[in-house]
Amino acid sequence: MIKMTKATMIFLMILLTSGVMAQDFTVDMLRVWPSGDIPFNKDVIELGELLDEENKRFRQVSNPVMFVYRKKGVTKAGPALLYTPGGGYKHVTTGVDRGVAYARLFFKMGFTTVVVLKYRLPDGRIVNEPHKVPLCDAQMALATMHRKADDWYIDRSKVGVKGASAGGHLIASLNNSNDQIVAPGVKRDELVQAFSILRVPVISFKQPYEHKGSHNNLLGDRSDDSKLIEFYSMETRVTKNTPPTFLVFATDDTSVPYQNSEMYIEELKKNKIKFDFVKLGKGGHGFGLNRKKVDKDWIPTLQEFVYSIVGKPAGVS
C-alpha cells in the first residue's frame, strides 16, 4: 500500500462520496516498484508530483502506482485487464474516478481484476533515458499482474491490455516489445498478453500521420533520431507475435489522425493477427465510454471480440 498523499486522499474521498466502496469491488493503490529502487530515476529529484485542478491529469510522476480494482466474492480465476490512460506523454489522464468506469464495464463482462496504471512520463528532470520509462513501468505492471495471479484470481492466459491515445501507443509498444525488456527483473513469460484494445491510438512517429506531441514528448532531444523513430512507430513493429487486437477510432478525430489506426490494421492483416475494429463517423478523440458522443455503440463489438479470445465467463448474461 502507498503512503497517503493529497492525491490519494482526494481519490478516496471521491470513492466514498460516490458510493464505490459500498459496491461489489475494492480498490487499492500499489507502488509499481515496491522496493523503492525505481529504475531510471535520477538520484536527486526535487520536483513533486502535480495533479491538475480537475483532479484528472498527473504530471511530474516519479513514483508510479497501480489502481487495482478487484471484484468481490470471486472464487475462481478469470480474465484481467491492464489499462494505460493517455495524455500525449505530457501527463497521465486518469480521469476523476481513476478508471472506475472501465472497471465496472469489464467486471460486467466477467473480469476479476482491472488495473489502471499511473506511469512515469519522459521528463528529463526526473528520469534518465526518458523514452524508456513509460514502457518500463508498463512492463512491470503487467508482470505484477502475472505474479499476483493467485492472490488476485487472475487466469494468466487471459490477461488483456488496453490503452487510449498515447496510452494506446504505450500498449502497442508493450504488444510488440516482449523481446525488448527494459524493466529490470521482468521475464518474457510475465509479459504474455491474451489480447489488446487500442482506442484512438497514437501509432506512427512518421509523416504524414505522426502525432507530433507524443513523438516530441517521448523522444525529447532525440526526436530526430531515426532509429528511435523507427522503433516507436508501431506500424513497423507488428509481427506474428503481436496479440489479437481490437481498435476503435473516429474519422472526425482532430487530435490523432485516424489513419494511425488504419495503418496498424493493415499490418495486423499482413501478419495474420486476429483483429476487429469499429470505425466511428462521430466521436472525436475523447469519447471514452460516453455513448452520447458517438454515432454508434462500439461496446457490443468489443465484448464479442474479447469473448472470442477468453471465452464468455460463466454467469455473465
C-alpha positions as CSV (number, residue, x, y, z in Angstrom):
1,M,0.0,0.0,0.0
2,I,1.2,3.5,-0.7
3,K,1.7,6.4,1.7
4,M,-1.4,8.6,1.9
5,T,-0.7,11.7,-0.3
6,K,-3.0,14.6,-1.1
7,A,-3.9,13.0,-4.4
8,T,-4.6,9.7,-2.6
9,M,-6.9,11.4,-0.1
10,I,-8.8,13.2,-2.8
11,F,-9.2,9.9,-4.7
12,L,-10.6,8.1,-1.6
13,M,-13.0,11.0,-0.9
14,I,-14.4,10.7,-4.4
15,L,-14.8,7.0,-4.0
16,L,-16.6,7.3,-0.6
17,T,-18.9,10.1,-1.8
18,S,-19.8,8.2,-5.0
19,G,-20.6,5.0,-3.0
20,V,-18.0,3.0,-4.9
21,M,-16.6,1.4,-1.7
22,A,-20.1,0.0,-0.9
23,Q,-20.3,-1.7,-4.3
24,D,-19.1,-5.1,-5.4
25,F,-15.4,-4.4,-5.9
26,T,-12.5,-3.0,-3.9
27,V,-9.7,-0.7,-4.9
28,D,-6.1,-0.5,-3.7
29,M,-3.2,1.7,-4.8
30,L,0.1,-0.2,-5.1
31,R,3.5,1.0,-6.0
32,V,4.8,-0.3,-9.3
33,W,8.3,-0.6,-7.7
34,P,7.6,-1.5,-4.1
35,S,11.3,-1.9,-3.2
36,G,11.7,1.9,-3.6
37,D,14.5,1.3,-6.1
38,I,12.9,2.8,-9.2
39,P,14.8,2.2,-12.4
40,F,15.9,5.2,-14.5
41,N,15.0,7.7,-11.7
42,K,17.6,10.4,-11.1
43,D,19.5,10.2,-7.8
44,V,18.1,13.5,-6.7
45,I,14.5,14.6,-7.6
46,E,13.4,17.9,-6.4
47,L,10.1,18.1,-8.3
48,G,6.9,17.0,-6.6
49,E,4.1,15.2,-8.4
50,L,1.4,17.5,-9.7
51,L,-2.4,16.9,-10.1
52,D,-4.4,19.5,-12.0
53,E,-7.4,21.3,-10.6
54,E,-9.9,19.0,-12.3
55,N,-8.3,16.0,-10.5
56,K,-7.7,14.3,-13.8
57,R,-4.1,14.8,-15.0
58,F,-0.9,13.8,-13.3
59,R,2.5,15.3,-14.1
60,Q,6.0,15.0,-12.7
61,V,5.3,11.4,-11.7
62,S,8.4,9.9,-10.0
63,N,6.8,7.0,-8.2
64,P,4.3,5.2,-10.5
65,V,1.3,3.4,-9.0
66,M,-1.4,1.0,-10.0
67,F,-5.0,1.5,-9.1
68,V,-6.1,-2.1,-8.6
69,Y,-9.8,-2.9,-8.8
70,R,-10.8,-6.4,-7.7
71,K,-14.3,-7.8,-7.8
72,K,-15.6,-9.1,-4.5
73,G,-16.8,-12.6,-3.9
74,V,-14.5,-14.1,-6.6
75,T,-13.5,-17.7,-6.0
76,K,-12.2,-18.7,-9.4
77,A,-9.5,-17.2,-11.6
78,G,-10.8,-15.2,-14.6
79,P,-9.8,-12.6,-17.1
80,A,-8.0,-9.4,-16.1
81,L,-7.1,-6.1,-17.8
82,L,-4.3,-3.6,-17.6
83,Y,-5.3,-0.1,-18.7
84,T,-2.9,2.8,-19.5
85,P,-4.6,6.2,-20.0
86,G,-3.4,8.8,-22.5
87,G,-2.1,12.3,-22.2
88,G,0.4,12.7,-25.0
89,Y,3.3,11.6,-22.8
90,K,2.9,15.1,-21.2
91,H,0.6,14.0,-18.5
92,V,-1.4,10.9,-17.4
93,T,-5.1,11.5,-17.8
94,T,-6.7,9.1,-15.3
95,G,-10.0,10.9,-15.1
96,V,-11.6,11.9,-11.8
97,D,-12.5,8.3,-11.0
98,R,-9.2,6.7,-11.8
99,G,-10.8,4.2,-14.2
100,V,-13.8,3.2,-12.1
101,A,-16.0,3.3,-15.3
102,Y,-13.7,0.8,-17.1
103,A,-13.5,-1.4,-14.0
104,R,-17.3,-1.6,-13.9
105,L,-17.5,-2.3,-17.6
106,F,-15.1,-5.2,-17.5
107,F,-16.5,-6.6,-14.3
108,K,-19.9,-6.9,-16.1
109,M,-18.0,-8.8,-18.7
110,G,-16.8,-11.3,-16.1
111,F,-13.3,-10.0,-15.4
112,T,-11.9,-10.4,-11.9
113,T,-9.3,-7.6,-11.8
114,V,-8.8,-4.3,-13.6
115,V,-5.5,-2.4,-13.1
116,V,-5.2,1.3,-14.1
117,L,-1.6,2.4,-14.4
118,K,-0.3,5.9,-13.5
119,Y,3.1,5.6,-15.2
120,R,6.1,7.9,-15.2
121,L,6.5,10.3,-18.0
122,P,9.6,11.0,-20.2
123,D,10.6,14.0,-18.0
124,G,14.3,14.5,-18.3
125,R,14.3,16.4,-15.0
126,I,13.1,13.3,-13.2
127,V,14.4,10.3,-15.2
128,N,17.4,9.2,-17.2
129,E,16.8,7.7,-20.7
130,P,13.3,9.2,-20.7
131,H,12.0,7.4,-23.8
132,K,12.4,4.0,-22.0
133,V,10.5,4.9,-18.8
134,P,6.8,4.6,-19.7
135,L,7.4,1.2,-21.3
136,C,9.5,0.1,-18.2
137,D,6.6,0.9,-15.9
138,A,4.0,-0.8,-18.2
139,Q,6.1,-4.0,-18.4
140,M,6.5,-4.1,-14.6
141,A,2.8,-3.5,-14.1
142,L,1.9,-6.4,-16.4
143,A,4.5,-8.6,-14.7
144,T,3.0,-7.8,-11.4
145,M,-0.4,-9.0,-12.5
146,H,1.1,-12.3,-13.6
147,R,3.0,-12.6,-10.3
148,K,-0.2,-11.7,-8.3
149,A,-2.4,-14.1,-10.3
150,D,-3.2,-16.4,-7.5
151,D,-3.9,-13.7,-4.9
152,W,-6.0,-11.6,-7.4
153,Y,-7.8,-14.6,-9.0
154,I,-6.3,-13.9,-12.4
155,D,-6.1,-16.5,-15.2
156,R,-2.7,-15.8,-16.6
157,S,-3.7,-17.0,-20.0
158,K,-6.5,-14.3,-20.1
159,V,-4.7,-11.1,-19.2
160,G,-5.5,-8.3,-21.7
161,V,-4.2,-4.8,-22.1
162,K,-5.9,-1.6,-23.1
163,G,-4.7,1.9,-23.9
164,A,-6.1,5.2,-25.2
165,S,-4.3,7.8,-27.3
166,A,-0.6,8.0,-26.2
167,G,-1.6,5.2,-23.7
168,G,-2.6,3.3,-26.8
169,H,0.9,3.9,-28.2
170,L,2.3,2.6,-24.9
171,I,0.2,-0.5,-25.1
172,A,1.1,-1.1,-28.7
173,S,4.8,-0.8,-27.6
174,L,4.0,-3.4,-24.9
175,N,2.4,-5.6,-27.5
176,N,5.4,-5.6,-29.7
177,S,8.3,-5.5,-27.3
178,N,8.4,-8.8,-25.5
179,D,11.9,-9.2,-26.8
180,Q,12.9,-5.7,-25.7
181,I,12.5,-5.9,-21.9
182,V,13.6,-2.6,-20.3
183,A,12.1,-3.3,-16.8
184,P,14.7,-4.9,-14.5
185,G,13.8,-8.4,-13.4
186,V,10.9,-8.9,-15.7
187,K,10.7,-12.2,-17.6
188,R,9.2,-12.8,-21.0
189,D,6.5,-15.1,-19.7
190,E,5.4,-12.3,-17.4
191,L,4.6,-10.2,-20.4
192,V,2.1,-12.6,-22.1
193,Q,-1.0,-10.8,-23.3
194,A,-4.1,-12.5,-24.5
195,F,-5.5,-9.5,-26.3
196,S,-5.0,-5.8,-26.8
197,I,-7.6,-3.0,-27.0
198,L,-6.5,0.3,-28.7
199,R,-8.8,3.3,-28.5
200,V,-7.8,6.3,-30.8
201,P,-4.2,5.2,-30.5
202,V,-1.1,7.0,-31.5
203,I,0.7,4.6,-33.8
204,S,3.2,6.4,-36.0
205,F,6.1,8.8,-35.3
206,K,6.5,9.3,-39.0
207,Q,5.0,11.7,-41.6
208,P,2.3,12.2,-42.7
209,Y,0.3,10.9,-39.8
210,E,2.6,11.2,-36.8
211,H,1.2,12.7,-33.6
212,K,3.9,15.3,-33.0
213,G,3.1,15.9,-29.4
214,S,3.6,12.3,-28.4
215,H,6.6,11.9,-30.7
216,N,8.4,15.0,-29.3
217,N,7.4,14.4,-25.7
218,L,8.6,10.8,-25.7
219,L,11.8,11.3,-27.6
220,G,12.7,14.8,-26.3
221,D,16.1,15.9,-27.6
222,R,16.3,12.7,-29.6
223,S,13.2,13.4,-31.6
224,D,15.2,13.3,-34.8
225,D,16.9,10.0,-34.0
226,S,15.9,7.8,-37.0
227,K,16.4,4.6,-35.1
228,L,14.1,5.7,-32.2
229,I,11.5,7.0,-34.7
230,E,11.5,3.6,-36.4
231,F,11.4,1.7,-33.0
232,Y,8.5,3.7,-31.7
233,S,6.5,3.7,-35.0
234,M,4.2,0.8,-34.2
235,E,3.2,0.2,-37.8
236,T,6.8,-1.1,-38.3
237,R,6.8,-3.3,-35.2
238,V,3.9,-5.7,-35.8
239,T,4.9,-9.4,-36.0
240,K,3.3,-12.8,-35.8
241,N,3.7,-12.5,-32.0
242,T,1.6,-9.4,-31.7
243,P,-1.5,-10.3,-29.7
244,P,-5.1,-10.3,-31.1
245,T,-6.1,-6.6,-31.3
246,F,-9.3,-4.6,-31.2
247,L,-9.3,-0.9,-32.3
248,V,-11.9,1.8,-32.1
249,F,-11.4,5.3,-33.6
250,A,-13.3,8.1,-35.2
251,T,-12.8,9.8,-38.5
252,D,-13.5,13.2,-37.0
253,D,-10.6,12.9,-34.6
254,T,-8.8,16.2,-34.8
255,S,-6.1,15.2,-32.3
256,V,-4.7,11.9,-33.5
257,P,-5.2,11.2,-37.3
258,Y,-7.5,8.2,-37.6
259,Q,-5.1,6.9,-40.3
260,N,-2.9,5.8,-37.4
261,S,-5.4,3.0,-36.7
262,E,-5.9,2.1,-40.3
263,M,-2.1,1.7,-40.8
264,Y,-1.9,-0.6,-37.8
265,I,-4.9,-2.7,-39.1
266,E,-3.1,-3.2,-42.4
267,E,-0.1,-4.5,-40.6
268,L,-2.2,-6.8,-38.5
269,K,-3.7,-8.2,-41.7
270,K,-0.3,-8.7,-43.3
271,N,0.9,-10.7,-40.3
272,K,-2.3,-12.7,-40.0
273,I,-3.1,-11.4,-36.5
274,K,-6.7,-11.8,-35.3
275,F,-8.3,-8.3,-35.1
276,D,-11.5,-6.4,-35.2
277,F,-12.3,-2.7,-35.2
278,V,-15.1,-0.1,-35.1
279,K,-14.7,3.0,-37.3
280,L,-16.8,5.8,-36.0
281,G,-18.0,8.7,-38.0
282,K,-18.6,10.8,-34.9
283,G,-16.8,10.8,-31.6
284,G,-13.7,12.9,-31.9
285,H,-10.8,12.0,-29.7
286,G,-12.0,11.8,-26.1
287,F,-15.3,9.9,-26.4
288,G,-14.3,7.3,-23.9
289,L,-17.4,5.3,-22.7
290,N,-19.8,8.2,-23.5
291,R,-22.3,6.7,-25.9
292,K,-23.8,10.2,-26.5
293,K,-20.6,11.4,-28.2
294,V,-20.5,8.6,-30.8
295,D,-22.7,7.7,-33.8
296,K,-22.8,4.0,-32.8
297,D,-22.3,1.9,-29.8
298,W,-18.9,0.1,-30.1
299,I,-19.0,-1.8,-26.8
300,P,-21.0,-4.8,-28.1
301,T,-18.4,-5.4,-30.8
302,L,-15.6,-5.0,-28.3
303,Q,-17.3,-7.5,-26.0
304,E,-17.8,-10.0,-28.8
305,F,-14.1,-9.7,-29.7
306,V,-13.0,-10.2,-26.1
307,Y,-15.2,-13.2,-25.6
308,S,-13.8,-14.7,-28.8
309,I,-10.4,-14.7,-27.1
310,V,-11.1,-15.5,-23.5
311,G,-14.5,-17.2,-23.7
312,K,-17.6,-15.9,-22.1
313,P,-17.3,-16.4,-18.3
314,A,-20.0,-18.5,-16.6
315,G,-22.8,-16.4,-15.0
316,V,-22.4,-13.5,-17.4
317,S,-25.7,-12.7,-19.2
